[in-house]
């Protein structure tokens, strides 16, 4: 079910009156403004932070890498248009679509596997985790990979050109930079979000003491953070204490941004654990032997929390 109100932009009639070359330039400019056309790591703007429930915002960001080059803002815009991020009272449509992303059960089954970390077994379109990951796969199958045919993919989701225009409009609004965000931290966070994407892809990987990746059977805590930053061209020391010492450390009252490293121990010279912050008081880490890489809520207070660092982004690709 689409909750969008039919919209007309008037762009088509304007282009008709332009010379062909100018029309092509305008079309290229519009395509360049499509969220997801160049990056899947857009930092949430204030509109997204105020409108999207934190758990759903995290979920859209987790699921986007299922389709390389797809922006989480497209998934969030579809979630908004379909059920207001799961807030619709019934999440049922007259056509038989159900759940937060409004899947027909038969369509959902095509895109429900593999079951994502945290999803239901068996998967169901009513579960937000299952539904958002399935939506990313459906979009990818219809042309959203690297935004090659993003508009076509959105149209396949809901056969309405007004729906496509509305989704892109919402996505642009969600991606808009927050005036309260200073330029330097925003730039660093946007680039560090690639490290977060890498870390999310490791969810479910076993903990292995001294492990640097799947080739060794899994990760330990500092092996995971080192590998995440290596994926964007940043070299970190191998162990948690050395990563903490390498800094740069955040001021005591400064709130971490996605991609910052969080450290725990009995004191600044006795760091025993590290994870990568993902926003909204959540962290990805490899917790302990017998466990798997997870994403969970984290307390940024208490005796064990020793602070955060923001690895230098200079030279990151």
Long-range contacts (C-beta under 8 A, 24 or more apart in sequence): 1-82, 1-83, 1-88, 1-92, 1-93, 1-94, 1-95, 1-97, 1-102, 2-81, 2-82, 2-158, 2-160, 2-163, 3-80, 3-81, 3-82, 3-83, 3-84, 3-88, 4-81, 4-160, 4-162, 4-163, 4-166, 4-167, 5-166, 6-162, 7-162, 7-165, 7-166, 7-169, 8-162, 9-165, 33-172, 34-147, 34-150, 34-151, 34-168, 34-171, 35-71, 35-73, 35-74, 35-77, 35-168, 35-171, 35-172, 35-174, 35-175, 36-69, 36-70, 36-71, 36-73, 36-74, 36-144, 36-147, 36-150, 36-171, 37-147, 37-150, 38-147, 39-71, 40-64, 40-65, 40-68, 40-69, 40-70, 40-71, 40-72, 40-197, 41-190, 41-191, 41-193, 41-194, 41-197, 42-71, 42-72, 42-73, 42-175, 42-190, 43-177, 43-181, 43-186, 43-189, 43-190, 43-193, 43-258, 44-174, 44-175, 44-279, 45-173, 45-174, 45-175, 45-176, 45-177, 45-178, 46-176, 46-178, 46-179, 46-180, 47-173, 47-174, 47-176, 48-73, 48-76, 48-173, 48-174, 48-175, 49-178, 51-80, 51-85, 51-174, 52-76, 52-79, 52-80, 52-85, 52-174, 53-85, 53-86, 54-279, 54-280, 55-128, 55-280, 56-85, 56-86, 56-100, 56-128, 56-132, 57-279, 57-280, 58-278, 58-279, 58-280, 58-282, 58-295, 59-128, 59-129, 59-132, 60-132, 61-196, 61-200, 61-278, 62-116, 62-132, 62-200, 62-203, 62-295, 63-116, 63-132, 63-133, 63-135, 63-136, 64-136, 65-197, 65-200, 65-201, 66-133, 66-136, 66-137, 66-140, 67-136, 67-137, 67-139, 67-140, 67-144, 67-145, 68-140, 68-145, 68-146, 69-144, 69-145, 69-146, 69-147, 70-136, 70-139, 70-140, 70-144, 70-145, 70-147, 71-171, 71-175, 73-170, 73-171, 73-172, 73-174, 73-175, 74-139, 74-144, 74-150, 74-154, 74-167, 74-171, 75-132, 75-135, 75-136, 75-139, 76-170, 76-171, 76-174, 77-166, 77-167, 77-168, 77-169, 77-170, 77-171, 77-174, 78-135, 78-154, 78-157, 78-167, 79-132, 79-135, 80-170, 81-158, 81-163, 81-166, 81-167, 81-170, 86-128, 91-126, 98-125, 98-126, 99-124, 99-125, 99-126, 99-127, 99-128, 99-131, 100-126, 100-128, 100-131, 100-132, 101-125, 101-131, 101-132, 101-134, 101-135, 103-131, 103-134, 103-135, 107-138, 108-134, 110-138, 111-135, 111-137, 111-138, 111-141, 117-203, 117-204, 117-294, 117-295, 185-257, 185-310, 187-313, 188-257, 188-259, 188-310, 188-313, 189-257, 189-258, 189-259, 191-232, 191-259, 191-313, 191-316, 192-232, 192-257, 192-258, 192-259, 192-260, 192-310, 192-311, 192-313, 192-316, 193-258, 193-259, 194-231, 194-232, 194-316, 195-228, 195-229, 195-231, 195-232, 195-234, 195-259, 195-276, 196-228, 196-258, 196-259, 196-276, 196-278, 196-284, 198-227, 198-228, 198-231, 198-232, 199-224, 199-225, 199-228, 199-276, 199-278, 199-284, 199-293, 200-278, 200-284, 200-295, 202-227, 202-284, 202-293, 203-284, 203-292, 203-293, 203-294, 203-295, 204-292, 204-293, 205-286, 205-292, 205-293, 206-291, 206-292, 206-293, 207-286, 207-287, 207-288, 207-289, 207-290, 207-291, 207-292, 207-293, 209-289, 211-286, 218-286, 218-292, 218-293, 219-286, 219-293, 220-286, 221-273, 221-274, 221-275, 221-285, 221-286, 221-287, 222-274, 223-286, 224-275, 224-276, 224-284, 224-285, 224-286, 224-293, 225-261, 225-274, 225-275, 225-276, 228-276, 229-311, 232-316, 232-317, 233-315, 233-316, 233-317, 234-311, 234-312, 234-313, 234-315, 234-316, 236-311, 240-265, 240-271, 240-272, 240-273, 240-274, 241-265, 241-269, 241-270, 241-271, 243-271, 243-274, 243-309, 244-268, 244-271, 244-274, 244-306, 244-307, 244-309, 246-309, 246-311, 247-309, 248-309, 248-310, 248-311, 248-312, 249-307, 249-308, 249-309, 250-307, 250-308, 250-309, 250-310, 252-307, 254-308, 255-300, 256-300, 256-308, 256-310, 257-310, 259-310, 260-308, 260-309, 260-310, 261-308, 261-309, 261-310, 261-311, 262-298, 262-300, 262-305, 262-307, 262-308, 263-305, 263-306, 263-307, 263-308, 263-309, 264-304, 264-305, 264-306, 265-304, 265-306, 266-303, 266-304, 267-306, 268-306, 268-307, 271-306, 277-308
